[in-house]
Amino acid sequence: MFHVLIADPISDEGLDVLYNNEDVTVVKETGLKPDELESRIEEFDGLLVRSQTKVTRSVIEKADRLKIIGRAGVGVDNIDLEAATENGIIVVNAPNGNTNSAAEHTMAMMMALSRKIPQAHSALKNQKWERSKYVGFEVKNKTLGIVGLGRIGTEVAYRAKGQRMNVIAYDPFLTEEKADQMGIEYGEFEDVLKKADYITVHTPLLKDTRHMISTDAFKQMKDGVFMINCARGGIIDEDALYDALVSGKVAGAAIDVLEEEPFQDHKLLELPQVVATPHLGASTVEAQESVAVDVCHDVLNHLRGDIVKNPVNLPSVPSDVLSQIEPYFNLAEKLGMFLIRLTDDVPEEVNIYYSGDLSDVKIDPITRNAVKGLLERHLGSHVNDVNALYLAEKKDITIHENRTSTTKGFTNLMTVELKTKSGVRSVSGTLLNGLGPRLVRVDHYSVDVMPEGHIVVIHHKDLPGVIGEMGSLLSERNINIATMQVDRSDVGGNAIMILTIDKHAEQEELEALKELEEIKAVTAVDL
């Protein structure tokens, strides 16, 4: 008999998945204080929460029987994942349950914005009949630009086509073939900005996506464009949006999320052309039921020894195996993170080669960490070392593992190779006794770089004076070089320079380096 504790209010439809089983006993005690949860948790095999209950290390370490923690929703900030993993407890969530709800809310916001429904409603409630003041726009034959074509962005695209809109989309994993299959137009980010009458964003909030819609982006848009953000606050620079609205560049904005929530006296909400809701994208009865059903199925499956669909942390690995492979996890992830920065093309295939000591160990968990590193740039915290392979499959990325006896002089060597339409890029790494992970090859160049901190990769011509010019330019900008590695294909030919510097390199500093005559490409990688 399995005992499951429900610590937060969860939809009864989802709980029926557990209630209707003779081998499960469900105890529903919501609103437990931390000390109360700690005193009760040792009785249970499973724990279900939403966002209210904090599942701390202290709680987990008192959970002698606990096998699984289920989060009825997406975010798991309230669960100590490290403590759960250390104690062999799997954590699951429900990332797909709100897809339809969020897509529908996006469309509702777009229609409300186009037809000025909130403003007209407010005027009518104030006894004002002002038909001519609230003349709206049809969406038919307009172009909707979608930035981010994941689960929700894809659903928005299909709904927009149902409204007979033209759709153009940008996503780092979108190919022209996939766009053709969906019946939409493939575009780069700048194409979406320039062509769209309406622009909606559906990316995670990452370092690369924070303020990706800013003053420069607004300058590229059509006059009178409409903006929609039902994804994450911070993707759109709110100050830049305010200025664009006031100037008339942006005709209206529909906002479900803000950078700071809840807010006080937000200037965007003072503008009459702004439609806003308080983060309601997933707030439907159906979405709450869906996430509850999904997570309860996973809890039941795991308790019975079956496979779960939405794991968040690393499943337990036998301690003797884990001690052998765990040192390679960080190396693998750093190789993936480094490699994905070397290209902006859509990944199609990943080949991972294991040699030396690595050819005889359990490589699956190491591969997951490498793929996680590759995907993190565009998917952020949504990807982890458990769901990385699943997400790669969903993005049509093929993963191949290869064992080889070729060591190239290293006791252990791991090479990650990324294929795109424009070519193949690769990076190799090893673990040095007492020194930790090292990058030892980038494409066909030999290097020796610690994969951490702020790194700048420079492709250049092997000519006298290039290194001096680069050093002088960085010195003028008060950027200190900690280490430098240089290798070349042949005398006077192509060469690579890898710098570690003391601070993050800003885009304008990278652009200045690119302007030097013999420098071909400059890439910043923060590890």
C-alpha positions in Angstrom: 0.0 0.0 0.0 1.4 3.4 -1.0 0.6 6.5 1.1 0.4 9.9 -0.7 0.1 13.3 1.0 -1.7 16.2 -0.8 -0.2 19.3 0.8 -1.8 22.0 -1.5 -5.2 22.4 -3.1 -5.2 20.3 -6.2 -8.1 19.6 -8.7 -10.3 16.6 -7.6 -10.3 15.3 -11.2 -6.5 14.8 -10.9 -6.7 13.3 -7.5 -9.3 10.7 -8.8 -6.3 9.1 -10.6 -5.0 8.2 -7.1 -8.3 7.7 -5.3 -9.5 5.1 -7.7 -6.7 2.6 -6.9 -6.8 0.0 -4.1 -3.0 0.1 -3.6 -3.0 3.9 -2.9 -4.1 5.7 0.3 -4.5 9.5 -0.1 -4.3 11.9 2.8 -5.3 15.5 2.0 -3.8 18.0 4.5 -3.3 21.5 3.0 -1.9 24.5 4.7 0.6 22.5 6.9 3.3 24.6 8.6 6.9 23.7 7.9 7.3 21.9 11.2 4.0 20.1 10.8 5.1 18.9 7.3 8.4 17.7 8.7 6.7 15.7 11.5 4.3 14.0 9.0 6.4 13.4 5.9 8.0 10.2 7.2 4.7 8.4 6.8 4.4 8.9 3.0 5.7 7.4 -0.2 4.5 10.3 -2.4 4.0 14.1 -1.9 1.9 16.4 -4.1 2.3 20.2 -4.0 1.6 23.3 -6.0 3.6 26.5 -5.3 2.5 27.2 -1.7 4.2 24.4 0.2 8.0 24.6 0.5 9.7 21.2 0.2 13.0 22.0 1.9 16.1 19.9 2.5 14.9 19.6 6.1 11.6 18.1 5.0 13.3 15.8 2.5 15.9 14.5 5.0 13.0 13.4 7.3 11.2 11.6 4.5 12.4 8.1 5.1 9.8 6.5 2.8 9.4 9.2 0.2 10.0 8.1 -3.4 8.5 10.9 -5.5 7.4 14.6 -5.2 4.9 15.8 -7.7 4.4 19.5 -8.6 1.0 20.2 -10.1 2.3 22.9 -12.5 5.6 23.9 -14.2 7.9 25.8 -11.8 9.7 23.8 -9.1 11.4 26.7 -7.2 9.6 25.6 -4.0 11.3 22.2 -4.1 15.0 21.5 -3.1 15.9 19.5 -6.2 19.5 18.9 -5.0 18.3 17.4 -1.7 15.7 15.3 -3.5 18.3 13.9 -5.9 20.8 13.2 -3.2 18.1 11.2 -1.3 17.1 9.3 -4.4 13.7 11.0 -4.7 12.4 11.8 -8.1 10.6 15.1 -8.8 8.0 15.4 -11.5 6.0 18.4 -12.8 3.3 19.0 -15.5 4.8 21.3 -18.2 2.2 20.5 -20.9 -1.0 21.1 -19.0 -1.3 24.8 -19.6 -0.4 24.8 -23.3 -4.0 25.2 -24.6 -4.9 27.7 -21.9 -1.9 29.9 -22.6 -2.5 29.8 -26.4 -6.2 30.7 -26.0 -5.3 33.5 -23.7 -2.9 34.9 -26.3 -5.5 34.9 -29.0 -8.1 36.4 -26.6 -5.6 39.2 -25.8 -5.0 39.8 -29.5 -8.7 40.1 -30.3 -9.3 42.3 -27.3 -6.5 44.6 -28.4 -7.7 44.7 -32.0 -11.3 45.5 -31.2 -10.6 47.7 -28.1 -13.0 45.6 -26.1 -11.7 46.5 -22.5 -11.7 50.2 -23.3 -15.2 50.1 -24.8 -16.5 48.0 -21.9 -15.1 50.4 -19.4 -16.7 53.4 -21.1 -20.1 51.6 -21.3 -19.9 50.8 -17.6 -19.4 54.5 -17.0 -22.6 55.3 -19.0 -20.7 56.5 -22.1 -21.9 55.4 -25.6 -18.9 56.1 -27.8 -19.1 53.8 -30.8 -16.9 56.0 -33.1 -14.2 56.2 -30.5 -13.6 52.5 -30.4 -13.3 51.5 -34.1 -11.1 48.4 -34.2 -9.1 46.3 -36.7 -9.7 43.0 -38.3 -7.0 40.3 -38.0 -7.9 38.6 -41.2 -5.1 38.8 -43.8 -2.8 40.5 -41.2 0.6 39.0 -40.5 1.2 37.5 -37.0 4.9 37.3 -36.1 5.7 34.6 -33.5 9.0 34.7 -31.6 9.4 31.3 -30.1 7.7 28.3 -31.6 7.6 25.8 -28.8 4.5 24.2 -27.4 2.5 27.4 -26.9 3.9 29.3 -29.9 2.9 26.4 -32.1 -0.6 26.3 -30.8 -0.9 30.1 -31.4 0.2 29.6 -35.0 -2.5 27.1 -35.7 -5.1 29.3 -34.1 -4.0 32.3 -36.1 -4.2 30.4 -39.3 -7.8 29.6 -38.3 -8.4 33.3 -38.2 -7.0 33.5 -41.7 -3.9 35.3 -40.7 -0.5 35.0 -42.3 2.0 33.6 -39.9 5.8 34.2 -39.8 7.8 32.6 -37.0 11.3 32.6 -35.6 12.7 29.9 -33.3 16.3 28.7 -33.0 15.1 25.2 -33.6 12.8 26.0 -36.5 13.8 24.8 -40.0 12.3 25.9 -43.3 11.1 22.3 -43.9 9.2 22.3 -40.6 7.7 25.7 -41.3 6.5 24.5 -44.7 4.9 21.5 -43.0 3.0 23.8 -40.7 1.9 26.1 -43.5 3.7 29.1 -42.1 6.6 31.3 -43.2 10.1 30.7 -41.9 12.0 33.8 -40.8 15.0 35.1 -38.9 14.3 37.3 -35.9 14.7 40.4 -38.0 12.3 39.1 -40.6 9.6 38.7 -38.0 10.2 42.3 -36.7 10.0 43.8 -40.2 7.0 41.9 -41.7 4.6 41.5 -38.8 1.5 43.5 -38.1 1.1 41.7 -34.7 4.1 40.3 -32.7 3.7 37.8 -29.9 6.5 36.3 -27.9 6.7 32.8 -26.5 10.2 32.2 -25.4 11.5 31.3 -22.0 13.1 34.2 -20.1 16.9 33.7 -20.4 20.0 35.8 -20.5 19.7 35.8 -24.3 16.0 36.6 -24.4 15.8 39.2 -21.7 14.9 42.5 -23.4 15.2 40.9 -26.8 12.4 43.2 -27.8 14.0 46.6 -27.1 14.5 50.0 -28.6 16.5 48.6 -31.6 13.9 45.9 -32.2 11.1 48.5 -32.2 12.9 50.6 -34.8 12.8 47.7 -37.2 9.0 47.1 -36.9 6.2 48.5 -39.0 4.6 51.7 -37.8 1.4 50.9 -35.9 2.4 47.3 -34.9 0.6 45.5 -32.1 2.6 43.7 -29.3 1.5 40.8 -27.2 3.3 39.2 -24.3 1.7 36.3 -22.5 5.0 34.5 -21.9 7.4 36.0 -19.4 7.9 39.5 -18.1 11.3 40.8 -19.2 11.3 39.5 -22.7 10.1 42.9 -23.8 11.9 46.0 -22.4 9.0 47.7 -20.7 10.7 51.2 -20.8 11.3 50.8 -24.6 7.7 49.6 -25.1 6.3 52.6 -23.2 8.3 55.0 -25.4 7.2 53.1 -28.5 3.5 53.3 -27.4 3.7 57.0 -26.6 5.4 57.8 -29.9 2.8 55.8 -31.9 5.3 53.4 -33.3 3.4 50.7 -31.4 -0.4 51.1 -31.8 -1.2 48.9 -28.8 0.0 46.3 -26.4 -1.6 43.3 -24.7 0.3 42.2 -21.6 -0.3 39.3 -19.2 3.1 39.4 -17.6 5.4 42.1 -16.2 9.0 42.1 -15.0 7.8 42.7 -11.4 4.7 41.0 -10.1 2.7 42.1 -8.3 3.3 45.7 -9.3 2.5 49.2 -8.0 1.7 52.2 -10.2 3.1 50.7 -13.4 3.3 53.4 -16.1 2.4 51.0 -18.9 -1.1 50.5 -17.4 -1.7 54.3 -17.5 -1.8 54.2 -21.3 -5.2 53.7 -22.9 -3.8 51.6 -25.7 -2.6 48.9 -23.3 -4.7 45.8 -22.4 -3.5 43.9 -19.4 -4.4 40.9 -17.2 -2.7 39.7 -14.0 -0.8 36.7 -15.3 -3.8 34.6 -16.2 -2.3 32.6 -19.1 -2.7 29.3 -17.2 -5.6 30.3 -15.1 -8.4 28.1 -16.4 -10.4 25.3 -14.7 -9.3 22.9 -17.5 -5.6 23.8 -17.2 -5.6 23.3 -13.4 -7.3 19.9 -14.0 -4.9 19.0 -16.7 -1.8 19.6 -14.6 -3.3 17.7 -11.7 -4.1 14.7 -13.9 -0.6 14.7 -15.5 1.3 14.8 -12.3 -0.9 12.3 -10.5 -0.4 9.8 -13.3 3.4 10.2 -13.0 3.2 9.8 -9.2 1.2 6.6 -9.6 3.4 5.2 -12.3 6.6 5.8 -10.4 5.2 4.2 -7.2 4.4 1.1 -9.3 7.8 1.0 -10.9 6.7 2.4 -14.3 8.3 5.1 -16.4 7.3 8.8 -15.7 6.8 11.3 -18.5 7.9 14.6 -16.9 10.9 14.0 -14.5 12.7 17.1 -13.4 15.7 15.8 -11.6 18.2 13.0 -12.2 16.9 9.6 -11.4 19.0 7.7 -8.8 22.0 5.8 -10.2 23.8 3.0 -8.2 26.4 4.7 -6.0 29.3 2.7 -7.4 28.4 3.7 -10.9 27.6 7.3 -10.0 31.0 7.8 -8.3 32.7 6.7 -11.5 30.8 8.9 -14.0 29.7 11.9 -11.9 33.0 13.8 -12.4 32.2 13.9 -16.2 28.8 15.5 -15.8 30.2 19.0 -15.5 32.6 18.5 -18.4 29.8 17.2 -20.6 27.5 20.1 -19.9 30.2 22.6 -20.4 31.2 21.1 -23.8 27.5 21.4 -24.8 27.2 24.9 -23.6 30.4 26.0 -25.4 29.6 24.2 -28.6 26.1 25.7 -29.1 27.6 29.2 -28.9 29.8 28.6 -32.0 26.8 28.5 -34.4 23.5 30.3 -34.8 22.2 27.6 -37.2 19.5 25.1 -36.3 21.0 21.9 -34.7 20.1 18.8 -36.7 22.4 16.1 -35.4 24.6 15.6 -32.4 27.4 13.0 -32.3 29.2 12.3 -29.0 32.4 10.2 -29.0 33.7 8.6 -25.9 37.3 7.2 -25.8 39.9 6.0 -23.3 38.5 5.4 -19.8 35.1 6.7 -21.0 34.6 3.9 -23.5 34.0 1.4 -20.6 31.6 3.4 -18.4 27.8 3.9 -18.4 27.6 6.9 -20.7 23.8 7.6 -20.8 23.8 10.1 -17.9 26.9 11.8 -19.4 25.2 12.2 -22.8 22.1 13.7 -21.1 24.3 16.3 -19.5 26.0 17.2 -22.8 22.6 17.5 -24.6 21.3 19.6 -21.6 24.2 22.0 -22.1 23.4 22.3 -25.8 19.7 23.0 -25.3 20.1 25.4 -22.3 20.9 28.3 -24.5 17.5 28.4 -26.0 15.3 26.4 -23.5 16.8 27.7 -20.2 15.8 25.9 -16.9 13.1 24.0 -18.7 15.7 21.5 -19.9 17.5 19.2 -17.4 19.7 16.2 -17.6 16.6 13.9 -17.4 14.3 15.4 -20.1 17.2 16.6 -22.4 17.0 13.7 -24.8 13.2 13.9 -24.9 13.3 17.6 -25.7 16.0 17.0 -28.3 13.7 14.5 -30.0 10.8 16.9 -30.0 13.1 19.5 -31.7 14.0 16.9 -34.4 17.6 16.7 -33.2 19.2 13.3 -33.6 21.6 12.1 -30.9 24.3 9.4 -31.6 26.6 8.0 -29.0 29.9 6.4 -30.1 32.6 4.5 -28.2 36.1 4.5 -29.7 39.5 3.2 -28.7 41.2 6.2 -30.2 42.5 8.4 -27.3 44.7 10.9 -29.1 47.1 10.9 -26.2 44.5 11.4 -23.4 43.5 9.0 -20.7 39.9 10.0 -21.3 38.5 12.1 -24.1 34.9 13.2 -24.9 34.1 14.9 -28.2 30.7 16.6 -29.0 30.0 17.2 -32.6 27.1 19.4 -33.9 25.8 19.2 -37.4 23.8 21.9 -39.0 22.9 22.8 -42.6 26.0 25.1 -42.8 28.5 22.5 -41.6 29.9 20.6 -38.6 31.4 22.1 -35.4 33.0 20.1 -32.6 34.7 20.5 -29.3 36.6 18.0 -27.2 37.3 17.8 -23.5 39.1 15.7 -20.9 39.4 15.4 -17.1 43.0 16.0 -15.9 43.8 14.5 -12.5 43.8 17.2 -9.9 43.0 19.9 -12.4 39.5 19.1 -13.4 37.8 19.6 -16.8 39.7 21.0 -19.8 38.7 22.0 -23.4 41.5 20.4 -25.6 40.1 20.9 -29.1 37.8 23.3 -30.9 37.1 22.0 -34.3 40.6 21.1 -35.6 42.5 23.4 -33.3 44.4 22.2 -30.2 43.8 24.3 -27.1 44.0 23.9 -23.3 41.2 26.0 -21.7 39.4 25.7 -18.4 35.7 25.7 -19.3 34.6 28.3 -16.8 34.1 32.0 -16.5 34.0 34.5 -19.3 35.5 33.2 -22.6 35.9 34.9 -26.0 36.6 32.8 -29.1 38.3 34.7 -31.9 38.8 33.3 -35.4 41.4 35.3 -37.3 44.2 35.3 -39.9 47.7 34.2 -38.6 49.5 37.5 -39.3 51.9 39.6 -37.2 50.2 42.3 -35.1 46.7 40.7 -34.8 47.2 39.7 -31.2 48.7 43.2 -30.4 45.7 45.0 -31.9 43.3 42.8 -30.1 45.1 43.4 -26.7 45.2 47.1 -27.2 41.5 47.3 -28.0 40.6 45.3 -24.9 42.9 47.4 -22.8 41.2 50.6 -24.0 37.9 49.2 -22.7 39.4 48.1 -19.4 39.0 44.4 -20.1 41.7 42.3 -18.5 42.9 39.1 -20.2 43.4 36.2 -17.7 44.6 33.5 -20.1 45.2 33.2 -23.9 45.4 30.1 -26.1 46.3 30.4 -29.8 46.5 27.7 -32.5 46.7 27.9 -36.3 46.0 25.6 -39.3 49.2 26.7 -41.1 51.6 29.7 -41.2 49.7 32.7 -42.3 46.5 30.8 -42.6 43.4 30.5 -40.4 43.9 30.6 -36.6 41.9 30.6 -33.4 42.5 32.6 -30.2 40.6 31.7 -27.0 40.7 34.3 -24.2 39.4 34.1 -20.7 38.6 37.6 -19.4 37.7 39.0 -16.0 34.2 40.2 -16.9 31.4 39.6 -19.3 32.1 41.0 -22.8 29.3 43.4 -23.9 28.0 43.3 -27.5 29.5 46.6 -28.4 33.0 45.3 -27.3 32.6 42.2 -29.5 31.5 44.3 -32.4 34.6 46.5 -32.0 36.8 43.4 -32.1 35.1 42.2 -35.3 36.0 45.5 -37.0 39.7 44.7 -36.7 40.9 43.8 -40.3 42.2 40.3 -39.8 39.5 39.1 -37.4 36.8 36.9 -39.0 34.5 36.0 -36.1 34.1 36.8 -32.4 32.0 34.8 -30.0 31.4 35.3 -26.3 30.8 32.2 -24.1 29.9 32.6 -20.4 30.3 29.3 -18.6 
